[in-house]
Amino acid sequence: MNSVVKAIIAGAVASLALGAGALAQAPATEGNLVVYASHPSEMVDHFTKMFGDKYGIRVTTVKAGTGELLNRIRAERNRPAADIMWGGFSDTGASAPDLFDKYSSPELADIEPKMLDASGYNTPFAASTMVIMYNKSQVKPEQAPKTWADLAKPEWKGKIVHADPSKSSSALAALNTWLLIYGRDDKGWAMVENMTKNMNIILKSSLVFQQVGRGEYPLGVTYEEGAFNYVLAGTAGIVYPADGTLLEPEGMFIVKGAPNPKASKLFADFLLSAEAQKELTAKFPGRRPTRKGTQTHAEMKPAAELKVIDYDSKWAASSRAEVLDRMQKIIVRTQQ
């Protein structure tokens, strides 16, 4: 065997050894991941790209409202197309146990205990709260509602924008919050109807903070991050209602029978990692991290200063269909 052939063989063996070493260090996972997402596009795109670049996985996203995505996953349950449902709140997964698998990430050991999902479905990557947002050019701080009940006052007739809870998980979270505060009986529903009479119900939650931010409506019911960006821009203010609001982990669930289960679990682990949690607060002010020791944006109101209700996730999951059905009847009656 001549020296040239020996050199070629030696090089090939070395390359194989290096390749084997690299494979041993890389996670043993599939090369694709399909994410159905209802969270804001900018955040979804940022983290899926970050994940894909880090692990060499090709990520495909499908974006729509939480209700629409749940219906799509249900329609596809015999041949799942999605790996991940990234949207909703923690109770979304438990409300559809036929659609999702439980997963206990090793990263959960570093997540705040109160953010853990007792039912085992949710990967609690961030926490969110519902707020009243007001446009500063139309509403002075002292004039803004102080409680959810204030939204039923006559002066706000036609001046509030809110999303349809059947389309938006954040709108459903607000509805559940009202029922938990005012009662899940007829009295509580009467309050909900009085508030809804003053509202313009729209189909997308992202339009709420956009329309209030642009001055199309004086008030809106929305999630904290959507409003907070306009607070930073100086065009809007936030009311954390004095009668209470939820502070719940947002949703990320692995679809039952997912085509890429290893990549799905790796994505869950990634979102809970210290790296991703720090990125969340740095790039998306208004989102509250769930990992211990990770700080929120300096201008956000500390969670300890909020009046946080005892949010009944188990009830929210089991009553989802009933609550949505009753709310749709109210919307039909009031949105004439």
PATIKE-781089 format. One record per residue (C-alpha): residue number from 1; x, y, z. Coordinates in steps of 0.5 Angstrom, whole numbers, plus 500, padded with zeros to 3 digits. Example, Ala and Ser with C-alpha at 12.3 -4.5 7.8 and 13.67 -1.06 7.14 Angstrom:
<1 <525 491 516>>
<2 <527 498 514>>
//
This chain:
<1 <500 500 500>>
<2 <503 507 498>>
<3 <504 513 502>>
<4 <498 517 499>>
<5 <493 511 500>>
<6 <495 510 507>>
<7 <494 518 508>>
<8 <487 517 505>>
<9 <485 512 509>>
<10 <488 515 515>>
<11 <484 521 514>>
<12 <477 518 513>>
<13 <478 514 519>>
<14 <479 521 523>>
<15 <473 524 520>>
<16 <469 518 522>>
<17 <472 518 529>>
<18 <470 526 529>>
<19 <463 525 526>>
<20 <462 520 531>>
<21 <464 524 537>>
<22 <460 530 534>>
<23 <454 525 534>>
<24 <455 523 541>>
<25 <455 530 544>>
<26 <449 532 540>>
<27 <442 530 542>>
<28 <439 524 539>>
<29 <433 527 536>>
<30 <429 528 529>>
<31 <431 533 524>>
<32 <424 536 524>>
<33 <419 540 528>>
<34 <412 542 527>>
<35 <409 548 531>>
<36 <402 550 532>>
<37 <403 557 535>>
<38 <398 562 537>>
<39 <403 566 541>>
<40 <405 573 538>>
<41 <409 572 531>>
<42 <415 575 533>>
<43 <416 571 539>>
<44 <415 565 536>>
<45 <419 566 530>>
<46 <425 568 535>>
<47 <425 562 539>>
<48 <424 557 533>>
<49 <430 560 530>>
<50 <434 560 536>>
<51 <432 553 537>>
<52 <433 551 530>>
<53 <440 554 529>>
<54 <442 551 536>>
<55 <440 544 534>>
<56 <440 544 527>>
<57 <433 542 527>>
<58 <428 545 521>>
<59 <422 548 525>>
<60 <416 549 521>>
<61 <410 554 524>>
<62 <403 554 523>>
<63 <400 561 526>>
<64 <393 562 528>>
<65 <388 563 534>>
<66 <388 558 540>>
<67 <381 556 539>>
<68 <382 555 531>>
<69 <389 551 533>>
<70 <385 546 538>>
<71 <380 545 532>>
<72 <385 543 527>>
<73 <389 538 532>>
<74 <382 535 534>>
<75 <381 534 526>>
<76 <388 531 525>>
<77 <388 527 531>>
<78 <388 520 527>>
<79 <394 523 523>>
<80 <397 528 527>>
<81 <401 534 523>>
<82 <403 538 529>>
<83 <408 536 534>>
<84 <407 542 539>>
<85 <401 547 541>>
<86 <404 553 543>>
<87 <399 557 546>>
<88 <393 558 551>>
<89 <394 558 558>>
<90 <396 552 563>>
<91 <389 549 563>>
<92 <389 549 555>>
<93 <392 542 555>>
<94 <388 539 561>>
<95 <382 541 557>>
<96 <383 536 552>>
<97 <387 530 554>>
<98 <385 526 548>>
<99 <390 531 544>>
<100 <396 532 548>>
<101 <401 528 552>>
<102 <404 529 559>>
<103 <411 531 559>>
<104 <416 532 565>>
<105 <422 536 563>>
<106 <428 536 567>>
<107 <428 543 567>>
<108 <422 544 571>>
<109 <427 543 577>>
<110 <429 550 576>>
<111 <422 553 575>>
<112 <418 557 580>>
<113 <413 551 584>>
<114 <407 556 583>>
<115 <408 555 575>>
<116 <408 548 575>>
<117 <402 544 572>>
<118 <399 539 577>>
<119 <396 536 571>>
<120 <403 535 568>>
<121 <401 537 561>>
<122 <404 544 560>>
<123 <411 547 559>>
<124 <411 553 563>>
<125 <415 558 559>>
<126 <412 564 561>>
<127 <407 567 566>>
<128 <402 572 564>>
<129 <396 576 567>>
<130 <390 580 564>>
<131 <390 588 564>>
<132 <385 593 562>>
<133 <389 598 557>>
<134 <387 605 556>>
<135 <390 610 551>>
<136 <393 616 554>>
<137 <390 621 549>>
<138 <383 619 550>>
<139 <383 617 558>>
<140 <387 620 563>>
<141 <390 616 569>>
<142 <385 618 574>>
<143 <379 617 569>>
<144 <381 610 567>>
<145 <377 604 570>>
<146 <380 601 577>>
<147 <376 594 577>>
<148 <373 590 572>>
<149 <366 591 574>>
<150 <368 599 572>>
<151 <367 596 565>>
<152 <360 595 566>>
<153 <359 603 567>>
<154 <355 607 562>>
<155 <360 612 560>>
<156 <364 606 557>>
<157 <359 604 552>>
<158 <362 602 545>>
<159 <369 604 548>>
<160 <372 598 550>>
<161 <375 592 545>>
<162 <375 585 547>>
<163 <377 579 543>>
<164 <372 573 542>>
<165 <374 567 548>>
<166 <372 562 543>>
<167 <378 564 538>>
<168 <383 567 544>>
<169 <385 564 550>>
<170 <387 570 553>>
<171 <380 573 552>>
<172 <378 566 555>>
<173 <382 567 561>>
<174 <379 574 562>>
<175 <372 571 562>>
<176 <374 565 567>>
<177 <377 571 572>>
<178 <371 575 572>>
<179 <367 569 574>>
<180 <372 567 579>>
<181 <371 574 582>>
<182 <364 575 581>>
<183 <361 568 582>>
<184 <360 562 577>>
<185 <353 563 578>>
<186 <347 567 575>>
<187 <350 573 579>>
<188 <357 572 576>>
<189 <354 571 569>>
<190 <350 577 569>>
<191 <356 582 571>>
<192 <359 579 565>>
<193 <353 580 560>>
<194 <353 587 563>>
<195 <360 588 561>>
<196 <360 585 554>>
<197 <354 590 553>>
<198 <359 596 553>>
<199 <364 592 548>>
<200 <366 591 541>>
<201 <368 583 541>>
<202 <373 582 535>>
<203 <376 575 533>>
<204 <384 576 534>>
<205 <387 578 541>>
<206 <393 582 538>>
<207 <388 587 535>>
<208 <386 589 542>>
<209 <392 592 544>>
<210 <393 595 537>>
<211 <387 598 536>>
<212 <387 601 543>>
<213 <395 603 542>>
<214 <393 607 535>>
<215 <387 610 539>>
<216 <381 607 535>>
<217 <378 605 542>>
<218 <380 608 549>>
<219 <380 602 553>>
<220 <381 594 551>>
<221 <382 588 555>>
<222 <388 584 553>>
<223 <394 581 556>>
<224 <400 584 559>>
<225 <405 584 554>>
<226 <401 586 548>>
<227 <399 593 553>>
<228 <406 593 556>>
<229 <410 595 549>>
<230 <405 601 548>>
<231 <407 603 555>>
<232 <414 603 554>>
<233 <412 607 547>>
<234 <408 612 552>>
<235 <402 612 548>>
<236 <398 607 553>>
<237 <397 606 560>>
<238 <395 599 564>>
<239 <390 598 570>>
<240 <391 592 574>>
<241 <384 591 577>>
<242 <384 592 584>>
<243 <379 586 584>>
<244 <384 582 582>>
<245 <387 578 576>>
<246 <390 572 574>>
<247 <398 570 574>>
<248 <398 564 570>>
<249 <403 560 566>>
<250 <402 560 559>>
<251 <401 554 555>>
<252 <406 549 551>>
<253 <404 542 550>>
<254 <406 536 546>>
<255 <401 533 541>>
<256 <399 526 542>>
<257 <402 522 537>>
<258 <407 527 535>>
<259 <411 525 529>>
<260 <417 528 532>>
<261 <417 526 540>>
<262 <424 527 541>>
<263 <425 534 538>>
<264 <418 536 541>>
<265 <421 534 548>>
<266 <428 538 546>>
<267 <424 544 545>>
<268 <420 544 551>>
<269 <427 543 555>>
<270 <430 549 551>>
<271 <424 554 553>>
<272 <425 553 560>>
<273 <433 553 560>>
<274 <436 559 563>>
<275 <439 561 556>>
<276 <432 562 553>>
<277 <429 565 560>>
<278 <434 570 560>>
<279 <432 572 552>>
<280 <425 572 554>>
<281 <426 578 558>>
<282 <431 581 554>>
<283 <427 581 547>>
<284 <420 581 550>>
<285 <419 586 555>>
<286 <412 585 558>>
<287 <413 577 559>>
<288 <414 574 566>>
<289 <419 569 566>>
<290 <418 562 570>>
<291 <425 560 572>>
<292 <428 561 579>>
<293 <432 568 579>>
<294 <430 570 572>>
<295 <428 578 573>>
<296 <423 581 569>>
<297 <423 588 566>>
<298 <425 593 570>>
<299 <419 597 569>>
<300 <414 592 570>>
<301 <410 592 576>>
<302 <412 586 581>>
<303 <408 580 582>>
<304 <408 581 589>>
<305 <404 588 588>>
<306 <399 585 584>>
<307 <392 582 587>>
<308 <392 575 584>>
<309 <386 571 585>>
<310 <386 564 586>>
<311 <385 561 579>>
<312 <382 554 579>>
<313 <385 551 573>>
<314 <382 545 574>>
<315 <375 548 573>>
<316 <377 552 567>>
<317 <379 546 564>>
<318 <373 542 565>>
<319 <368 547 564>>
<320 <371 550 558>>
<321 <366 548 553>>
<322 <360 550 558>>
<323 <363 557 559>>
<324 <364 558 552>>
<325 <357 556 550>>
<326 <354 561 555>>
<327 <359 566 553>>
<328 <357 565 545>>
<329 <350 566 547>>
<330 <351 573 551>>
<331 <355 575 545>>
<332 <349 574 540>>
<333 <345 578 545>>
<334 <349 584 546>>
<335 <353 585 539>>
<336 <347 587 535>>
//
